[in-house]
């Protein structure tokens, strides 16, 4: 049949498959292919979606190692055949990808391999981001996380009571939190089956993935589904599932950047995927359907699930954010014990590496994020910001953040080179008086004040200065002399010369008699200072 419809002849080798009949054909022309005959119950839309998706991927990312569709002699992506009983099946031929199955290679269980797998799966998801097929939402199968709750009736078949209880807790959380939150993230057609049994690695270098196969579970789901599927292949020698998540996720993020609401749901989605796998395997064993070809050893599912659950969501979210360079917010909400622990640890680390914290609060504030006029502490408390002098139009203004991201992605250099962006920014002088017509770009207030002082000294041929008491103007040598808040660390005979101070205005009328006397006795600044 293959010879007559595809003109392909060669030696056949049967391949394991959950739903299809598959063979590898060693072609007489030296090019191996895979022939697949679909299960009689397989809807045509599933196969049509797969072959069109593979064609779409080859157009969007030609270098991505996925099978290519081999058309029949009639030019069809798949054809219909009948078996001896008259039942109709679809037959299709794909190119064969060389490589070793990742989960069978012990050396492939490494952080480097996981990162590269994540990067490849990210490329695949990125290539599929604009792919659409009317059957994408109808490919119903057990491994679809968006339909996880349909497995609940099978949970009673789990023999281990503690494992069954953990699965029930994960499904309960999925119903009220995980699944509703995942619906708010990006959704598209995804592979959602890129576990170690469907990833091929280079026999000579197990850290290099060379192929993704088996698109049978492809469908419309959240982007996160691809990450957790690629993270589930867990070694029996490892005991840190968060490390697996971090490696795969950071690799995925390097080729298909994640969004804020996605990074915080990966832990929950991973637990759900592991709970689903545990239920599916246990249910099949209970009904004597354990001979599933592509699951050679399913014991890692409950083990990884229990370990990940014990590690906890707070640790997982923190490590995932660190791995992908998202801001780490720390403990949130009403978890007072973790909040206090995180605060004490952060303060210790801060003072150990940055010195004592200079502040004017009863207790230093642990600020984790900001938006507009508001700053938010680790416990969720919102503070109206009437102090900070850095954000001119509010914290995290989306236009400013986007402009910084786009410019940093293109060029970040100094003004020794001609650059249109620098000249464009310098045109701000158009809004200043005519005699202020030149810009010098600096990185901080210290540099700006130091430069201003140098200009004043150069033009006036004088030095010295008049400052407000307790002023702070910077940390350069010149600006430190203008910041008597810094003098208190110096012996009196080392205080800067030719600097005079004025008392800060008291708008409350609450000056003490001593300070009033000090104010009355202040002498005018000597000429030339």
Steps between C-alpha positions, in 0.01 A plus 500: 500500500783743589689402188198555275381825658832659597755323282703408811657160556734369767534301822223546759548528876198526732496801737318534832200732492203560729228546238648449150674215320847625409800365313840633415592428140867475413471644151698348219603854405667551838224726639297346782136591554223417746163374382199540730160336472248675724269329742156444349350736759745784430310803363627631168532847654776378734717369216422797277606736781826311554613502138405864453676596822819324388487688171443828686796433730731428207404835350541701823818333630660282230788400728274362775549119511146366457377237251409620152193379314574272204220540244357200317551452128165675459632800695283437810626557857311185606283241329211271593531122495274209599589197707375147441176571690423810297593750773660821372832629633722794415856430391780756490877503463746724686875542482696306761702697757825341617596513866471321833186520712593738781344311792705189418837680524619541858745777404212702355359571847706818539424867552657587165283248315187625672579861409552409136180295495311797643653726235397262222146461633483880526598530136227251410236694696619825343472351151144389577389829655317609183379155394126434499296190422127453557565168677753643747250505785353157424799271537371335818745278688591414859818709516336838432550708818205724412274191532669366813185495714349232275745256666352544847284183489816295437670624816338229712717244319821637655609234751729714718284705736748784549558533124126498438448770763773719345344459155161600641653814655669593172177448303303706753749786465492461123124547498496817710836655404736340248266444205315835534832684518646311202201616296631855546837417342598473133331212320580359159563170323774320697677164477432419871676160488871586488605265783823303484343226294430742215831689510798373303857585599828479313664159569838674513385786722205423724467867597391588147140421406464421131130436458142521627263226390141382554256784437197287585412690820525842338211736572384840621627562851708739711866556414592375848378151402805458278738588784359254752486218244869557421586502873337175607783258410653463847803289587468246780832631631383862541304658783457863388213528249507881520845487339346315204229763472751785518728352233222428250317826572808721461578324171144551377509866611820555299319428172138584586496759783251428776260751649455593865183298558651190338817471708299488824275214378766256380528334842124448525477373141788259560330352806181461299683325214666258744171431679332430166779263396477318834123457465523383137770241570335368818161476329646306210678261731179446696312413177784289353592762239853553624672399179524854362804496271644845570483483881775256591523603867235725653625486859663843468162675470380460863856535631560828317154622601561432870845661495374807316206536738733487802731762351202735487363769276687791660843344437405391149369841393805675646747270322310509171495881507872508576574254219316715244606837647154602612483721813472284812227635723556275803228359725159656448170535677433368848792257526649695791758237593652493151474878474695548821760242400548653155523850649763404758703308242486787250599757763794286612620453141448868421702622797768234447564610142383864487554619857244642745177619343454877505128569538252709696235244585455309825592193299649484149231434241524190283361630170452242224316682221339829403235633268420863428504694825496189718773279642420155639671319785557124514189458717285676241474833684465792257694821574426829325837618369553873562876471546691320222667725245576236235167436323380825343166374367427222745657163566516240224327714240429255215617739229830565677556132585431400140733770363783389732450136402498572129803729509701263721413220258648702212790707638640604838820700465658839576500837324838454334303359208243683294158373596164639392338421836756707690453797266125461526519517880728804482228687314336550841706820510239649266276542805769689697611864486707578190834516681457143633570328172735209579449163668736273690353162589576355843397190693414636844430802715854482637641541148256778413582701815873436466491625142291804596753587772789465255326733253429757774859490622636531148282794403524690829864424584381444857441194719303425815125488534185581694288199595199412712577323827476119474508521120612210285624574150698188404793273569778643280778700664345833398141412593601339829647840596156645428322238713551570866296191583819317401726714721386338822724206411805729490705661779412868543837616368434314175171670417511665155609863490311792348162327537227678696167354611152643531233352720217332316174701510261386773146516361341368820610784730634240740859623527648456845650802683847366431447476129338846490809640669722316255298644214523858636875471550573371148729738316469590131719297270836673444551655160646269244377181659 
